[in-house]
Amino acid sequence: MTNLIEAVHSAGKNIDSPKTSRVYAVAAALEVICAHAASGSTSVNLGHEFEQLSTYADHIQEALKSK
């Protein structure tokens, strides 16, 4: 969980640099997928999760934008 928090926090700090922000947002999304896969749920479909990776990263970046 610490890696997820660090990745999300880093994505927010670098919001002024789109390329760097995207790298951190993708890292955070990968951490979310990893946590979901490690949860032991029998409904985890990694193929589907990886297809959604870009969408997850988009949502993370959007959520971190200052209003």
Residue pairs with C-beta under 8 A, 6 or more apart in sequence:
1 35
3 31
4 28
4 31
4 32
4 35
7 24
7 27
7 28
7 30
7 31
8 24
8 28
8 60
8 64
10 24
10 27
11 21
11 24
11 25
11 27
11 28
11 60
11 61
11 64
12 64
14 20
14 21
14 24
15 21
15 61
15 64
15 65
15 66
21 61
21 64
22 57
22 61
25 57
25 58
25 60
25 61
25 64
26 53
26 54
26 57
28 57
28 60
29 53
29 56
29 57
29 60
30 53
32 56
33 46
33 49
33 50
33 53
33 56
36 44
36 49
37 44
37 46
37 49
